[in-house]
Amino acid sequence: MAKPKLRTIVYIDGFNFYYGQLKDSRHKWLNLTKLFKMILGEQNELVKIKYFTARVQPTDRDPQVNIRQDTYFRALEAHCPEVEVHLGHFLRHRVFAKNANPPPNTVSIFKTEEKGSNVNLALHVLNDAWANIYDCAVIVSNDSDLATALRMVKE
């Protein structure tokens, strides 16, 4: 008798994944469904891929960044029906930072922060565990902020 497949959900920290692995590579248009089906193998049934990120904001340096991101979202929707995109948001504000090469001792910079994506990812992993909708959860992130949530899922 064949062993039943593991219901598997992949949770991706999209900002971390893109800037850590894809941005300067030739794999920007990576098909997430094909990738994870290949990695997970036959013993897993890929139920869903949950992709957590925030809408990027155009800047003077890159006024088209949001258009490229929207194009990527449309490509995921068209070619990877297992993918659900969950959006947090970005905050951009002016702060003062120490100058590495003074003078002046401080410089004014714009600080951009992604908000909500990691919390959303952690809550989805926990909620999906409680709802018993997966047997196997795959987390794609390099963010240690998720450690407590994952420890709770394991327990």
PEMOSUL-V706769 format. One record per residue. N is the residue number from 1. PHI is phi in whole degrees, 0 to 359 (* if undefined). OMEGA is omega in degrees with one decimal (* if undefined). Layout:
BEGIN
[[N/PHI/OMEGA] [N/PHI/OMEGA]]
END
This chain:
BEGIN
[[1/*/-178.2] [2/289/177.2] [3/289/179.8] [4/296/178.9] [5/288/177.2] [6/278/173.7] [7/292/-171.2] [8/236/173.4] [9/240/176.4] [10/257/179.0] [11/247/-174.9] [12/246/167.6] [13/281/-170.0] [14/300/-179.6] [15/296/179.2] [16/297/-179.1] [17/296/-178.2] [18/296/-175.8] [19/285/178.5] [20/274/-172.9] [21/232/-168.1] [22/257/-166.8] [23/311/-176.2] [24/258/-179.8] [25/252/176.1] [26/271/-175.3] [27/253/-177.7] [28/301/-177.9] [29/260/-178.7] [30/302/175.6] [31/276/-174.3] [32/295/179.3] [33/297/179.6] [34/299/-179.6] [35/302/-174.2] [36/285/173.6] [37/297/178.5] [38/293/-178.2] [39/293/-173.5] [40/284/177.7] [41/78/-173.6] [42/293/-176.9] [43/286/-179.2] [44/244/170.7] [45/257/-178.9] [46/287/-176.8] [47/279/-172.7] [48/197/169.0] [49/239/179.0] [50/255/-173.2] [51/250/-175.2] [52/252/179.3] [53/202/176.2] [54/225/176.5] [55/290/178.8] [56/286/-178.8] [57/249/177.7] [58/296/177.2] [59/232/175.9] [60/299/-178.9] [61/288/-177.5] [62/219/-175.9] [63/288/-177.7] [64/256/-173.1] [65/301/-179.6] [66/291/178.3] [67/293/177.6] [68/295/179.1] [69/295/177.9] [70/299/177.5] [71/296/178.0] [72/296/177.5] [73/300/178.9] [74/295/178.1] [75/295/176.9] [76/300/-178.8] [77/298/-176.5] [78/284/-170.6] [79/247/-176.8] [80/226/-175.4] [81/297/177.9] [82/286/-174.2] [83/275/170.0] [84/244/177.1] [85/264/178.2] [86/241/-171.8] [87/256/165.0] [88/264/177.9] [89/210/177.0] [90/253/169.9] [91/244/175.2] [92/232/178.7] [93/212/-178.3] [94/278/176.0] [95/225/174.5] [96/255/-178.4] [97/229/175.9] [98/293/179.7] [99/276/179.3] [100/291/-178.6] [101/229/-178.9] [102/296/-1.5] [103/279/-7.5] [104/287/-177.7] [105/289/177.8] [106/231/176.8] [107/229/177.3] [108/271/179.1] [109/226/171.1] [110/263/178.0] [111/257/178.6] [112/249/-179.4] [113/231/174.1] [114/275/-177.8] [115/236/172.4] [116/95/-174.1] [117/296/-178.4] [118/292/177.5] [119/295/178.3] [120/300/179.3] [121/299/-178.9] [122/300/-179.3] [123/293/177.9] [124/294/178.6] [125/300/179.5] [126/295/-177.5] [127/297/179.4] [128/294/176.2] [129/294/179.1] [130/298/-179.9] [131/280/178.4] [132/57/179.4] [133/258/171.8] [134/219/171.1] [135/258/-177.2] [136/223/175.4] [137/246/177.0] [138/247/-179.1] [139/252/178.8] [140/249/-178.7] [141/194/173.7] [142/237/-173.0] [143/252/-177.8] [144/288/176.8] [145/298/-177.8] [146/275/-172.3] [147/303/-177.9] [148/296/179.1] [149/300/-178.8] [150/291/175.1] [151/298/178.2] [152/295/177.6] [153/297/-178.5] [154/299/179.6] [155/291/*]]
END
